[in-house]
Amino acid sequence: MVSKAMARFTRISPRKARMVINLVRGKQAGEALQLLEFTRKAAAPIVKKLVESAVANARVSSPGVNLDALFIETAYVDKAPNKNLRRWRPRAMGRATRIQKGSSHITIILGERS
């Protein structure tokens, strides 16, 4: 493990974020950034910022790291709790049901290929 970056409590549903994460998993860091630049998904800017953060973390933690050898070793999305954003929808007979807005924890771990 060279570096790790996490985005916690991100206001995007895990299902939408996983679509973008699956695009870049296993790719070179530079190639992933270029792919995310032109991906028209809602999670693409969030994941792009996270990959840039992981590259910066790798540069700070070990200054002699080869940035061209960095690749996305592990990337995953977990569901975050929705305690802050609760919405209610009116239902029949005076009832109300909760609408849960999606939020997620996104983690990216970079490795180095030799």
C-alpha positions as a LaTeX table, in Angstrom:
\begin{tabular}{lrrr}
\hline
Residue & $x$ (\AA) & $y$ (\AA) & $z$ (\AA) \\
\hline
Met1 & 0.00 & 0.00 & 0.00 \\
Val2 & 1.49 & 3.31 & $-1.08$ \\
Ser3 & $-1.33$ & 5.71 & $-0.17$ \\
Lys4 & $-4.97$ & 5.84 & 0.79 \\
Ala5 & $-7.71$ & 8.45 & 0.39 \\
Met6 & $-11.24$ & 8.35 & 1.77 \\
Ala7 & $-14.33$ & 10.47 & 1.15 \\
Arg8 & $-16.79$ & 9.95 & 3.96 \\
Phe9 & $-20.49$ & 10.89 & 4.08 \\
Thr10 & $-20.53$ & 11.82 & 0.40 \\
Arg11 & $-24.01$ & 12.79 & $-0.79$ \\
Ile12 & $-24.29$ & 10.28 & $-3.62$ \\
Ser13 & $-25.92$ & 6.89 & $-3.53$ \\
Pro14 & $-23.55$ & 3.92 & $-3.29$ \\
Arg15 & $-25.02$ & 2.37 & $-6.43$ \\
Lys16 & $-24.13$ & 5.40 & $-8.55$ \\
Ala17 & $-20.66$ & 5.67 & $-7.03$ \\
Arg18 & $-19.93$ & 1.97 & $-7.63$ \\
Met19 & $-20.55$ & 2.40 & $-11.35$ \\
Val20 & $-17.73$ & 4.94 & $-11.57$ \\
Ile21 & $-15.42$ & 3.07 & $-9.17$ \\
Asn22 & $-15.75$ & $-0.07$ & $-11.31$ \\
Leu23 & $-14.52$ & 1.93 & $-14.33$ \\
Val24 & $-11.20$ & 2.89 & $-12.72$ \\
Arg25 & $-10.37$ & $-0.08$ & $-10.49$ \\
Gly26 & $-7.01$ & $-1.58$ & $-11.52$ \\
Lys27 & $-6.04$ & 1.22 & $-13.90$ \\
Gln28 & $-2.97$ & 3.45 & $-13.78$ \\
Ala29 & $-3.57$ & 6.64 & $-11.77$ \\
Gly30 & $-2.96$ & 8.97 & $-14.74$ \\
Glu31 & $-5.18$ & 6.91 & $-17.01$ \\
Ala32 & $-7.93$ & 6.88 & $-14.37$ \\
Leu33 & $-7.78$ & 10.66 & $-13.99$ \\
Gln34 & $-8.08$ & 11.13 & $-17.74$ \\
Leu35 & $-10.99$ & 8.68 & $-17.90$ \\
Leu36 & $-12.81$ & 10.43 & $-15.05$ \\
Glu37 & $-12.33$ & 13.83 & $-16.69$ \\
Phe38 & $-14.62$ & 12.84 & $-19.56$ \\
Thr39 & $-17.03$ & 10.50 & $-17.79$ \\
Arg40 & $-20.53$ & 11.96 & $-17.65$ \\
Lys41 & $-21.67$ & 10.49 & $-14.34$ \\
Ala42 & $-22.55$ & 12.31 & $-11.14$ \\
Ala43 & $-19.87$ & 10.50 & $-9.13$ \\
Ala44 & $-17.04$ & 11.14 & $-11.61$ \\
Pro45 & $-15.91$ & 14.52 & $-10.16$ \\
Ile46 & $-15.99$ & 13.09 & $-6.62$ \\
Val47 & $-13.90$ & 10.06 & $-7.55$ \\
Lys48 & $-11.51$ & 12.21 & $-9.61$ \\
Lys49 & $-10.88$ & 14.47 & $-6.64$ \\
Leu50 & $-10.31$ & 11.39 & $-4.48$ \\
Val51 & $-7.74$ & 9.90 & $-6.89$ \\
Glu52 & $-5.92$ & 13.24 & $-7.00$ \\
Ser53 & $-5.88$ & 13.26 & $-3.21$ \\
Ala54 & $-4.47$ & 9.72 & $-3.09$ \\
Val55 & $-1.71$ & 10.70 & $-5.54$ \\
Ala56 & $-0.86$ & 13.73 & $-3.40$ \\
Asn57 & $-0.81$ & 11.52 & $-0.30$ \\
Ala58 & 1.62 & 9.16 & $-2.03$ \\
Arg59 & 3.87 & 12.07 & $-2.98$ \\
Val60 & 3.94 & 13.36 & 0.61 \\
Ser61 & 4.34 & 10.01 & 2.39 \\
Ser62 & 7.25 & 8.82 & 0.23 \\
Pro63 & 8.88 & 11.58 & $-1.85$ \\
Gly64 & 10.83 & 9.14 & $-4.02$ \\
Val65 & 7.75 & 7.36 & $-5.36$ \\
Asn66 & 7.43 & 6.96 & $-9.12$ \\
Leu67 & 4.12 & 8.65 & $-9.98$ \\
Asp68 & 3.92 & 6.83 & $-13.33$ \\
Ala69 & 3.97 & 3.47 & $-11.54$ \\
Leu70 & 0.98 & 4.24 & $-9.31$ \\
Phe71 & $-2.21$ & 2.31 & $-9.98$ \\
Ile72 & $-5.54$ & 1.91 & $-8.22$ \\
Glu73 & $-4.98$ & $-1.24$ & $-6.21$ \\
Thr74 & $-8.23$ & $-1.24$ & $-4.22$ \\
Ala75 & $-11.36$ & 0.86 & $-4.60$ \\
Tyr76 & $-14.67$ & 0.32 & $-2.87$ \\
Val77 & $-17.86$ & 2.09 & $-1.83$ \\
Asp78 & $-19.76$ & 1.50 & 1.41 \\
Lys79 & $-23.15$ & 2.79 & 2.45 \\
Ala80 & $-23.04$ & 5.66 & 4.94 \\
Pro81 & $-25.68$ & 6.32 & 7.58 \\
Asn82 & $-28.44$ & 8.73 & 6.59 \\
Lys83 & $-29.05$ & 10.35 & 9.95 \\
Asn84 & $-28.76$ & 13.96 & 8.80 \\
Leu85 & $-30.90$ & 13.91 & 5.67 \\
Arg86 & $-34.32$ & 12.52 & 6.43 \\
Arg87 & $-37.31$ & 13.28 & 4.25 \\
Trp88 & $-40.94$ & 12.27 & 4.61 \\
Arg89 & $-43.51$ & 11.48 & 1.92 \\
Pro90 & $-47.23$ & 11.68 & 2.58 \\
Arg91 & $-49.10$ & 8.40 & 2.17 \\
Ala92 & $-52.66$ & 7.18 & 2.25 \\
Met93 & $-54.82$ & 7.48 & 5.39 \\
Gly94 & $-52.71$ & 10.22 & 6.96 \\
Arg95 & $-49.53$ & 8.19 & 7.19 \\
Ala96 & $-46.03$ & 9.22 & 6.22 \\
Thr97 & $-43.10$ & 7.11 & 5.04 \\
Arg98 & $-39.46$ & 8.02 & 5.14 \\
Ile99 & $-37.46$ & 8.79 & 2.00 \\
Gln100 & $-33.81$ & 8.02 & 2.55 \\
Lys101 & $-31.33$ & 10.06 & 0.58 \\
Gly102 & $-28.24$ & 8.08 & $-0.35$ \\
Ser103 & $-24.83$ & 8.80 & 1.09 \\
Ser104 & $-21.66$ & 6.76 & 0.87 \\
His105 & $-18.09$ & 6.25 & 2.03 \\
Ile106 & $-15.65$ & 5.97 & $-0.91$ \\
Thr107 & $-12.13$ & 4.55 & $-0.39$ \\
Ile108 & $-9.26$ & 4.40 & $-2.88$ \\
Ile109 & $-5.91$ & 2.71 & $-2.18$ \\
Leu110 & $-3.01$ & 3.22 & $-4.58$ \\
Gly111 & $-0.23$ & 0.72 & $-5.10$ \\
Glu112 & 3.02 & 0.80 & $-7.03$ \\
Arg113 & 3.85 & $-1.50$ & $-9.93$ \\
Ser114 & 7.48 & $-2.31$ & $-10.38$ \\
\hline
\end{tabular}
